């Protein structure tokens, strides 16, 4: 036992393989486990498989195997755990396996293979997500950040997808910081998947992680070329694979967003490119980013677009350290990006797509203009905060991501029959002075004139003299917080304001003068506190003449 544990601790690699096979892939999972056993790498590395089997098979539960070299027929590796029935479509199941595996099997380097059905970033297109479980009807959702949550606090050397359509710009953006390299395919992956014996044989002799990342895509694509292990016939199969070095991915993402932003007003220059390149994904709305940039570089008549496309193409190849394809004349093979050809495709899927981190950039605006006219109204929203302090009303509302920058029209109807409209552009908060009670509602309008109206809310006035307030409270940013003094006879006087921590330490002090003729005076919190302060409870005290005021407020960074 001592020598066994010692061998686990001293292993160079721990490779965890999450096989979600309770979805029609059960027999292929068994075949792949047998194939893993054909490589002697299992005697050197910790290769641990968790397979969720088909309920109607002779292996209906979830089993954990430690893979060793066994060239004989049938699975011979030891079952180290029988977990009973599990929900492999839950990210919590994946998270549990990953945390258990890397804690139990210590090693210098870590790799994770996610093996199953998949359809890229989609939450539920055609009823299938990432690692679907037929019994629970669940799946791991990239658009709900569940893969990211499953790998929280896990630093992988390699993340490998043996699943369809997972190598996309959207998915890569979700998993920044989770792995040094991410390997996958933007195309459909045959049920036979990776040639594990060949992959592990190379892995065992590779000089470093870089070599492994560069060569796994090549080994995979080669296995499906005519005459090879998974394609003994003479015909080509559509296969792609790539490896992305994630170290500089954020810089590339920024360059891509700058590119989309710059050309979002000239999207007609992209029409021919979109018509003449390959399509990927379940609904065939994705395209290979390399092919798009290459087409524009070679065919656009706009020299500035050619230059920008060439520059971004160069940046792309710097992070894609390896990419290969079969049956595509080497035009594709890097990663896909969502680029629907028709408005209905955009409209049907934007509600899912907008939740992705990549959607927070410029892609929505670019696609919206490419597919104009826009017929999607802003998403329904609610007024989330309505705070009236004396004669000032503070409002906040939901700001759902829209492809367009939104304009909000705040409609105030006062009890005397008068009304007033305020305009707020692409923001989700507002404050103004009010003199009487009434009702209000908000209209959100996009660039194409589509509108959505909020509910109507009442507001009143409550004058509380001799008070100070911090708004909003709790304060999420000192740049938006305000200190408000409301009292009679304060105009024309000098004041002194101090802020203390809960332990009594003075954080900041400021002298100020109040203009004459007013009962309400406001100070921006960042005028008082010039540096960031940590989350917690604070005390604010003010002296004006012979009067003193104090209040508590919270900082939530």
URGI-V994508 format. One line per field, one symbol per residue. ss: DSSP state (H for helix, E for strand, L for the rest). phi: phi as a letter, one per 30 degrees, with the letter a starting at -180 (. if undefined). A space follows every 50 residues. Layout:
ss: ???
phi: ???
This chain:
ss: LHHHHHHHHHLLEEEEEEEELLLLLHHHHHHHHHHHLLLHHHHLLEEEEE EELLLLLLLLLEEEEELLLLLLLLLLLEEEEELLLLLLLLHHHHHHHHHH HHHHLLLLEEEEEEELLLLLLLLLELLELEEEELLLLEEELLLLLHHHHH LLLLLEEEEEEELLLLLEHHHHHHLLLLEEEEEELLLLLLLLLLLHHHHH HHHHHLLLHHHHHHHHHHHHHHHLLLLELLELLLLLLLEEEEEEEHHHHH HHHHHHHHHHHHLLLLHHHHHHHHHLLLLELLLLLEEEHHHHHHHHHHHL LLHHHHHHHHHHHHHHHHHEEEEEEELLLLLLLLLEEELLLLHHHHHHHH HHHLLLLHHHLLHHHHHHHHLLLLLLLLLLLLEEEEEEEELEEEEEELLL LLLLLLEEEEEEEELLLLEEEEEEELLLEEEEELLLLEEEEEEEELLLLL EEELLLEEELLELLLLEEEEELLLELLLLLLEEEEELLLLLLLEEEEEEE ELLLLEEEEEEEELLLLLLEEEEEHHHHLLLLLLLEEEEEEEEELLEEEE EEEEELL
phi: .dddddddddddbcccbccdcdajcedddddddddeddcddddccdcccc ccdddccdbdccbcccdbdbdddidcdddcacdidbcddcddddeddddd ddddcdadbbbbcccldabidddachibcdhdcdddhcadcddciddddd ceiccddbcbccadhddbedddddceicadbbcabdceceddiddddddd ddedcddadeddddceeddddddcdeicecbddccdcdbbaabcddecdd ddedddddddddcdcbdddcdddddbbdbbiechccbddedddddddcbd ccdddeddddddedddddcddaaaabibhidbkdbdbdaddbedddddcd dddddddddddcddddddddceddccdedebcdcbbbcchcbccbbbdbd dcecdcccccccbcddjdbacccbchbbaabadbcadlbbbbccbcdcid bbcddcbdbbcbdcdibbbcbdbdccaddcdbcbcbadicdiccbbcbbb dddjddcabbcabcddibcbbbbddddccdbdcddlcbccbbcbiccbba acaccbd
